[in-house]
Amino acid sequence: MRTRNVLFWIAAAILIASTLVVLIKHVQDDAGSVAKTPMSASALPANGAAGANDLRLDAWVDDSRVVPSETINYWLAVTNTSASDVSGVSVLAFRRSNFIALVTPGCWDDAHHVPLCSDKGGLPQTLKTGEVLVIEGQLRATERTGKSGVGAVIGWKDAKGYQHRKPIRIDPVTIENAEKRAYLHALSTFRGILRDLALPLAGALITFLLKKFEDAREKTRRSDSDRRSQVQQTWTLMLPKMHDNSERYYMPLMTYASSVGKYYDGEHADPELCFFFYFAYLAQMKQMVDRVGGFYLRDRAGEDVVSTIWFLLRDRADARFTRERRELAQIAFLTRPKLTYAEYKDGPAKSPAVIAAKEKFMKKPVFDDFIVDVKLFRLFYHALTYEVNRSYEFWYDQPEEFPDSKWHDLYADLYGIGRGGLLPDKEFSILLEALDTYATSVDRRAYNVQ
C-alpha cells in the first residue's frame, strides 16, 4: 500500500512538473521577445587605377538567427564609386540556401532565381557617379535547420561598355529548432522556481529528468562518433583504390583540363596545343569509363558535379564533330598511355579521323564557340582537384580549402553565358542545378569541419 502511494505521488509530481513546464513555455512564447541580431557585409572597390571602374557593394540582413517559417529582410546596396556612369546594373546570381524568396509579382525571375526589382524600379539600372541602388526583399526559412547564408553576384557595364561582375555574401544565418530551444528555456525557468520554493523532491525529479536527457544526448553523441569511426574505417579501406584511380585517371584529367584553358587564350595561346590537350582529355575519359565506369570520390555531390560537367563536354563534342568522328579520334589518341605532344605529332596527328576533327576545331566559328567548353574545363579542374585533395586530409592533417573566389567568378561567367543563349536552356538548367547543389554540399562540409 505504501509503495503504491509513493508511486502515485511520484506520478503526480511528474504530471504537475510537466504541466508547469508546458505552461511556462507558452507564457514565454507569448510574452518573450528575442532581440534581433542584424548582419552586414561589404565588398569595397579596389584601390588604384584597377578599381577606377569598380563599385561598392553592401549587404544586410535584419537577423542572423531564425526558426523555420520565420522571415528575414535583406538589402543589397550598390554604390557607384567610379568616376563615370555605369549601366546594366543587375543581379546575375542569387544564393539563398535553405530560404524561400517572398516577392511581389514581377519582381522575381523564377527561371534564373534572381531579383528583378529595386528602389528605382525594374532591373537592370543605370547609376550616375555617387548614386546608390538598393535591392531588397524577404526570405522565409525552410524546415531544414543549420547554418546557411545569403549571397549575390552583381553585374554592370562601365562607360566603355566592358562587363564587370562582383560577388558578396553574408553568413552564417542560422535556422534553429524553435521547439527544442523553447522547452530547454522553459525547463531552466522551472528549475529556478523549484529552487526558490525549496522543493527538494521536485528538484530531484527535474535533476533526474535532466540526467535522462543528457544520457540520451550522450548516447546520440556516441552514436555519431561511432558513425564517424565507421566512415573513417571504410574510407581507410577505400583510400588505396582512390589513390590508384587518382594516379591513373584523375590527375592526368586535371592536367589536361587545365592545359586546355591555358593554351586557348592569353599569353600561352596555341590552338595546336589546345586541340591536343582537348582530345587527350577525351581519350583519358574514354579509358577511365571503359575500365572503372566513372568517378569514385569521397563525396556524392563531388561525383555528380564533375560527371555533369563531363556529360556536357561530351555532348558538345558530339554536336561539334558527331559522335562517330569523336570516338574515332579518341581511339587514335589511345595508341599509347599518357601520350606526349611529340608522340602525338608522330602518330595520332596523322590519323584521318584526327585530321578531320582538327580541321573542324580550327574553323573560327567553332574555335570561338569553344570558349564555353574552356570555362567548363576550368570548373571541372577546380572541382576535381578539390575533391581529390580532400581524400588526403588525414595524410596532410589539415582541411583542403575550396577555391571559393575562382569558383564564384566562373559561376558568374557561365551564368552570363547561359543567359546570353550560348548554352541551350536544358543544359543550362542541368548545369546550374548541379553547381548549386555542389556549392551547398561544400558549405555543409566546411561547417562540419568547424
KAJO-V936776 format. One record per pair of residues at least 6 apart in sequence whose ideal C-beta (glycine too) atoms are under 6 Angstrom apart, sorted by the first residue. I is the first residue (numbers start at 1). J is the second residue. If there is no record, write none. Layout:
# KAJO-V936776
i = {I,I}
j = {J,J}
This chain:
# KAJO-V936776
i = {13,20,21,21,21,24,24,24,25,25,25,36,36,37,38,39,39,39,40,41,41,41,42,43,43,43,44,45,45,45,45,46,53,53,55,55,56,56,57,57,58,59,59,59,60,61,61,61,62,62,63,64,65,65,66,66,66,67,67,68,68,70,71,71,72,73,74,75,76,76,77,77,78,78,78,79,80,80,80,80,84,85,86,86,86,87,87,88,88,88,89,89,89,89,89,90,90,90,91,91,91,92,92,92,92,93,93,94,94,94,95,96,96,97,97,98,98,98,98,99,99,100,101,102,102,103,107,107,109,115,115,116,118,118,119,125,127,141,145,145,147,147,147,148,149,149,149,150,151,152,153,153,153,154,155,156,157,165,167,191,194,194,242,246,249,250,252,253,254,254,254,256,256,256,257,257,257,258,259,260,260,260,260,261,261,261,262,263,263,263,264,264,275,275,276,276,279,279,282,283,283,283,286,295,295,295,297,297,298,298,301,301,301,302,304,305,305,305,306,306,306,308,309,309,309,312,312,313,316,317,318,321,321,328,329,329,329,332,332,332,332,333,335,348,372,372,375,375,378,379,382,382,382,386,389,390,393,393,399,402,417,418}
j = {205,190,186,187,190,186,189,190,182,183,186,62,63,64,62,61,64,170,60,59,168,170,58,57,166,168,56,51,54,56,81,54,82,158,78,80,79,81,154,168,77,76,168,170,75,72,74,170,72,73,72,173,174,176,72,141,175,176,178,141,143,141,138,140,139,138,150,136,135,152,132,134,89,133,154,132,86,127,129,131,159,128,127,156,158,126,157,124,156,157,124,125,127,133,156,123,124,155,114,115,152,153,155,412,415,153,415,113,114,152,151,139,150,148,440,142,144,148,175,139,141,140,108,138,140,137,116,117,116,135,137,123,133,135,134,133,133,175,175,177,172,174,447,173,169,171,173,170,169,168,165,167,412,166,165,164,163,412,408,206,202,203,391,388,288,388,284,284,381,384,385,277,280,281,377,380,381,381,277,274,277,278,377,374,377,378,268,270,273,274,274,374,358,361,341,344,329,333,330,330,333,334,330,303,306,307,303,387,390,391,437,438,441,387,434,383,434,438,380,383,384,434,376,379,380,376,427,376,373,326,326,357,360,353,353,354,357,348,351,353,354,348,347,354,417,422,413,414,410,410,403,406,407,402,400,400,399,400,449,442,423,428}
